[in-house]
Amino acid sequence: MADDSSFPSSSSSALPTRLWTTVRRILRLAWPYRWRLGGAVLATALGAMVALVVPLGLRELLNAVFETANRALLDRLTLGLLVLFVLQALFSFLGRYGLEWTGERVVTDLRKRLYAHLHGQSLRFFANRRTGDLTSRLTNDVSSVRDAVTQALAESFTQVLSLVGSVALMIVLNWRLSLIIFVVVPVVTAAAIGFGRWIRRLARTLQDELADTTAIAEESIAGIRTVKGFARSAYETSRYHEAVERLFDTAHRKVWASALFSALVGFLFFGALVAIFWYGGLEVLAGRLTTGDLVAFIFYAFNIARSVGGLSRLYSTLNSAAGASERIFQLLDEPATDTDPSGMPALPPINGAVAFDHVTFAYDPGTPVLHDLSFAVPAGQTVALVGPSGAGKTTLMSLIPRFYDPQSGSIRVDATDIRSVTRQSLREQLAVVSQDVHLFNDTIRANICYGNLDASDAAIEDAARAANAHGFIAALDDGYEAAVGERGVKLSGGQRQRIAIARALLRDARILLLDEATSALDAESEAEVQDALTRLMESRTTFVIAHRLATVQDADRILVLDDGRLVQDGTHDELRTQPGLYQRLADLQFREGSDASASP
Ligand SMILES: Nc1ncnc2c1ncn2[C@@H]1O[C@H](COP(=O)(O)OP(=O)(O)OP(=O)(O)O)[C@@H](O)[C@H]1O
């Protein structure tokens, strides 16, 4: 089951309270539309009242035929009934339209809110969740809320009104006959509550399993190259099949529960109807009831059946919806860890000095990845981070845009502690090229433009030239308008990287963070891009992680990390002559040639 560790499943003992809490939260979402909703509920209630009058009109009509044989009255009553049906149609239209509108509106608002909330979460949050599970909540679960809004309001008002009205009018017509109904209704209600609980539990499991299947499909489709490369299509298909079969099992149990419930309710009501016919027939024979009375009575009995049926359906819909809604609310209730308190100042335009002051950081509490790091980089310097794989280079870089916050120590940009200003204002002044380039399924232009949404065509082209990308873009049929495909699959790794560099160049930021930005380029392209980067780096503070020594050699300063500790700090020439990790790594690379895989 997807993410069960972080989302505890509901316990059946607390069901009614939890159901009520969830329903209240769902209804609160509809509060901004209360007037329209109120109008729709009123129209629905009026429609229900009209429906209550219909059997009385019918009774009069039948009495006019069978008891008094009054033709003029028959005509008038027929016309009256027609008017009632027109009114009922009108109210039903207004009610249904208003309710459905509100339902769709609430879903739209909820999707917007949930999506914005997701964007307010930190990388840590996403590292612990599956994309498919989150998208499933955003699509499948949110739709269930709509059912709750429309059904909860439409059905509860209409059915309660129709139930109470029908019962009252039945008692007035013949109280002895009504007793049959009063025996059946409590039995059905008790059954509805029992079945409702069962269905709600199943509904929640179903949504969890649905999220699980979506996540499996998402993951293997996103990684289709790996799947095919390892000939694991059959394996992935069977994984998905198993998940879908589990889904079927739960759906099957849910359908079983609701079908059993409907059949039981149907039987109870038709049984009661037979009893009414029998006993009502006796009353007519005894002269205590007219035919019109009996017909009206049966109509009310149907009304009651419909209302109780409607209410029990409502209960199971609410149970289903509440199961799904809980999953949404649990997400919404997760505190947004990547948002700033209101009133926090923005970072003023920076020069680009960066200082780490006794920074210690751990992804998982208790196992620090960076230990007590302290260093200061003046504005405009290029700093290379060097160290074996897993030493913490990428982690160090990801602390600067506050993808993560250190557990102790502080990071300053110029003289400002980055935790005292908004993340938005900090990130706006940084440009990042990360190890795994992500391109959006859009045109090349749009992907470069991501660095600066207001950039002119000329600026985009300049950035592309500087990143040595203009040549290959111009050679494409659609040039800058060419679509890159999902995650940029239609481009080579090197082309993707050059677009990512162009995107960062376009940003014109004071601080550049380049995490193996040129690793996918061939020697010739790298040399050209490196030229562009070198020119760009001249006036900016740059942190660079690169496998190849060329970049590292020219850096103003090299920080050597080993197992999360800063073990050496100096220029290439200084460190080359010092015995230590840098010398060992550099010797290794010189021996193996410039394409050695160990960093630097
Ligand atoms: N999201 C994460 N959650 C938990 N641990 C992580 C996470 N990302 C990285 N780590 C761990 O932190 C350590 C440092 O990783 P980091 O990516 O910073 O190393 P690196 O020096 O950049 O390595 P490489 O040169 O291979 O990219 C590694 O032990 C890694 O397993």
The ligand as an SDF file (V2000), in Angstrom:
LIG
                    3D

 31 33  0  0  0  0  0  0  0  0999 V2000
   18.1760   12.6980   -0.3670 N   0  0  0  0  0  0  0  0  0  0  0  0
   19.0620   12.0010    0.3530 C   0  0  0  0  0  0  0  0  0  0  0  0
   18.6540   11.3480    1.4560 N   0  0  0  0  0  0  0  0  0  0  0  0
   19.5380   10.6560    2.2130 C   0  0  0  0  0  0  0  0  0  0  0  0
   20.8550   10.5660    1.9510 N   0  0  0  0  0  0  0  0  0  0  0  0
   21.3330   11.2040    0.8760 C   0  0  0  0  0  0  0  0  0  0  0  0
   20.4640   11.9620    0.0180 C   0  0  0  0  0  0  0  0  0  0  0  0
   21.2160   12.4880   -0.9850 N   0  0  0  0  0  0  0  0  0  0  0  0
   22.4850   12.0850   -0.7550 C   0  0  0  0  0  0  0  0  0  0  0  0
   22.5610   11.3290    0.3560 N   0  0  0  0  0  0  0  0  0  0  0  0
   23.8080   10.7380    0.9610 C   0  0  0  0  0  0  0  0  0  0  0  0
   24.6680   11.8020    1.2950 O   0  0  0  0  0  0  0  0  0  0  0  0
   26.0090   11.4720    1.0060 C   0  0  0  0  0  0  0  0  0  0  0  0
   26.6510   12.5740    0.1550 C   0  0  0  0  0  0  0  0  0  0  0  0
   26.0210   12.5840   -1.1120 O   0  0  0  0  0  0  0  0  0  0  0  0
   26.3580   13.6700   -2.2200 P   0  0  0  0  0  0  0  0  0  0  0  0
   25.4150   13.4700   -3.3460 O   0  0  0  0  0  0  0  0  0  0  0  0
   26.4240   14.9970   -1.6010 O   0  0  0  0  0  0  0  0  0  0  0  0
   27.8200   13.2090   -2.6390 O   0  0  0  0  0  0  0  0  0  0  0  0
   28.7550   13.7490   -3.7990 P   0  0  0  0  0  0  0  0  0  0  0  0
   30.0500   14.0710   -3.1650 O   0  0  0  0  0  0  0  0  0  0  0  0
   28.0760   14.8110   -4.5490 O   0  0  0  0  0  0  0  0  0  0  0  0
   28.9040   12.4340   -4.6720 O   0  0  0  0  0  0  0  0  0  0  0  0
   29.0240   12.2530   -6.2890 P   0  0  0  0  0  0  0  0  0  0  0  0
   30.3830   12.7550   -6.6720 O   0  0  0  0  0  0  0  0  0  0  0  0
   28.9130   10.7810   -6.4430 O   0  0  0  0  0  0  0  0  0  0  0  0
   27.8930   13.0130   -6.8960 O   0  0  0  0  0  0  0  0  0  0  0  0
   25.9970   10.1180    0.3430 C   0  0  0  0  0  0  0  0  0  0  0  0
   26.3980    9.1820    1.3200 O   0  0  0  0  0  0  0  0  0  0  0  0
   24.5460    9.8900   -0.0330 C   0  0  0  0  0  0  0  0  0  0  0  0
   24.2280    8.5510    0.1170 O   0  0  0  0  0  0  0  0  0  0  0  0
  1  2  1  0
  2  3  1  0
  2  7  2  0
  3  4  2  0
  4  5  1  0
  5  6  2  0
  6  7  1  0
  6 10  1  0
  7  8  1  0
  8  9  2  0
  9 10  1  0
 10 11  1  0
 11 12  1  0
 11 30  1  0
 12 13  1  0
 13 14  1  0
 13 28  1  0
 14 15  1  0
 15 16  1  0
 16 17  2  0
 16 18  1  0
 16 19  1  0
 19 20  1  0
 20 21  2  0
 20 22  1  0
 20 23  1  0
 23 24  1  0
 24 25  2  0
 24 26  1  0
 24 27  1  0
 28 29  1  0
 28 30  1  0
 30 31  1  0
M  END
$$$$
